[in-house]
């Protein structure tokens, strides 16, 4: 585990708060907001590991609250199960690649997401085409999640392009993330990243993130999702540049 000082703790807490607000406002994206910042002040394996509990508790809650809006079961399971294969491959890369390469990868993935959102904001994917692409999307998204903790450039972009309702999106992405966790947890334990210390920190991180989710839901009454996403993209651009070039 990296040495963490008072300054690092402040930035980690702020990043978790930002992630919770984003999760409450949009139903996803907490790792996208928090993991690059945490990785910037610690390292990528630590950032991915302490986000296990926040991912678990926030997504379990959303699976339950959005259960009536689930997409066809075959589609959801195809997306989730192919994601678990990708998560296994990605977690292997997390353990084997150098810290500098992982930081650059996180920055590149984050930057790619920003560019894709800016260039293709109105991209629409029909459900028929999505059914043919779901296994590939799940596999690549899972690999990114395992290696960097961020699957958004594939998973969130894929589902957003389908123009799902908010609750359909939340239901599907939550099942996807829980399936990935079932693969990540035993592998992170076997590699020594997840232990009693990091598990305790992960639970503390979950408490912070979940506490800020209602704020995100509240802000949607006064700040449109589009404006909120524009602010997030600006923050992510700064973080991506910092990770890649400094």
N, C-alpha and C positions, 0 to 999 in steps of 0.2 A: 504494500500500500504506500502511495506517495506521502511525503511530509506535507501536512496541510496547516498553514498558518491562519491567523485571524482574517487577513485580507482574502485569502482563498475561500474561507468559510462564508464570508459576506457575499462574494460573487456566486458561489454555489447556491446559497439560499435564494438570492435574487433570480438566478436562472430557473430554479425550481418553481418559484412563484410565477414567473413568466410562463413556464410550461403549463402550470395549473390553470392560469387565466386563459391561455389558448385552448386547452382541452375543454374547459367549461364553455367557451364561446363557440367552438367549431366542432367539438367531438373528437378531435385528433390533433396530432402535431406537437404534443408535449416533448417527446424526445428531440424533435427537430429544433425546438426552441432552446432546450436545456443542455443536451449532450455536447454540442460544439463548444459552449461556454465552459462547461465543467472540464472537458478534455483540454481546453486551452490552459487551464490553471492546474491541472493534475496530469492525467494521461488517458488515452482512449479506453484501455481495459477497465480502469477504475470507473470512468464515466458510464460505460455500458453496464458494469456490474451493479452499481448503486441504483441504476434505473430499473432493476428487476422488480422490486416491490411496488414502486410507483406505477409501472406498467400493469402489474397484476391487479392491484386494487382498483385502479381507475377503470380498467377494461372489464373486469368482472361486474362492476356496478353498472356499466353501460350495456353489457350484454343483457342483464336483467331488465333494465328500464326500457330497452328498445326491442325486446323479444317479439313483440307483435308485428314488427315491421321487417322481419328477416326476408332476404331474397331466397329463391329456390335453394333447397338444401344441397343439392348436387353441386351447384355453383359455389356456394359458401365453403363446402368441404374441399372441393378441388383447389380453391384459392388457399385455404388454410394448410392442407396437407402438403401441397407442393412447397409452401413456404417453410415447413419444418425441414424439408430436405435442404433447402437453401440455407436455413439458419445453422444447420450442422456444418456445412461447408464454410460459412462465414465465420463461425466461432473458431474453427481450426485456423483460419487466417488471422483472427484476432490474437491467438496465442503464439503464432509463428512469425508474424511480420514485425519489423522494427517499429519502435514508437514514433520516429519521425515519419516513416512511410504511412503509418496509420493516421497521424495528424493531418498529413497532406491529403490522404484519402477522404477523411471527414470533411475537410475544407472543400475539396473538389466536388464531393457529393452534394454538399450544401449549396455551393455555387451553381451547380448544374440544375438543382431544383429551382433556384431563383430565376435563372435564365429561362427555363422551361415555362415557368409561370408567367413570365413577362412576354415571351414570344407566342405562347399558345394559350392565352387565357380563356378562349372560347372553343377549344377543341372538344368535339363531341364524338363519343364512341357508342355505336349501337350495341344493344344487348347481344345480338347474334354474333357480332364480331368479338365482343368481350368474352363470350363463351369459348371461342376458339383460342383466345389469347390468355385465358385465365391461368393455365398451368405455368406458362412462361413468366407471367407477371408475378405469380406467387413465388416461383423459384428464385428469380432475380431479386425481388423485394426481400425475401427471407435471407438471402446471402448478404445483402447490404445491411440488414438488421443485425445479423450475427457478427459481422466484421466491424461495423461502425456504430451500431445502435440506431441508425437512421435508415428507414426504408421508404421514406416519403417520396423521393423522386420517382419511385415506381409504384408503390402500393397506393398512396394517396392520390397521385396523379391519375392512375388507372381508374380508380373508383370515381373520382371527381369528373372524369371525362364521360362517365356513363350517365351523368346528370341524375343521380339518385336523389331521393329526398334526404333531408338531414338525418332522420331516424333510420332509414335504410342504410345510409353510409355508416352511421355509428354502429349499427348491429353487425355489419359485415367486417369492418376494420377491427372491431373489438374481438371477434372470434379469431381473426387472423393473428392478432398480437398474442392472445392467450395460447394459441397453438405453438407459436414460435417460442414462447417462454418455456413450454413443456420440454422443448429440445435444448434451449439455452441453459437452463438451470443445472441439470446434471453435468453438462459439459464444462460449465464455468466452475463447478465444484471440483471436477476431475483435474482441471488445469490449475487449481489453487487460487483462482480469482475470487470465488465466492466462499467465504468462511464466516465464522461467527462475528468477527469484527465488521466486515463489509456488509453482512446481512443486517446487523443492527443499524448501520448507517443507511442502508437501503430502506428499512422500515421508517426511520426518521425522515428520509427524503419523501417517502410516500405520504406521511402526515402533512408535510409542508405543501406538497403538490395538491393533494385532495382538499386541503383547507382553502386554497385559492381558486378552486374550480367554480364555486358559486359566484365569485366576483366576475369571472368570465361570462357566466350565464346572465348575470345582472347587466353587464356592460353592453350586451347585445341589444338591449332596449334603447340605448342611446348612441351606440356606435355600430354602424353597419358592419357585417362580416367582411365586406370588401375593403372598407377603410382599415379595419383591424388587420387584415392580411397584408395590406400595403405597408403598414407599420412594421409588421413582422419581417417582411421581405427586406426592408431597409436595414433592420438589425442583423439579419442573417448575412446580408452582403458584407457588412463590416466584419463580422466574425469570420466568414469564409476567406476574405482577403488576409486577415490576421493569421489564420491557420496556415495558409498556403505560402505566404511571402515573408513572414517574420518569425 
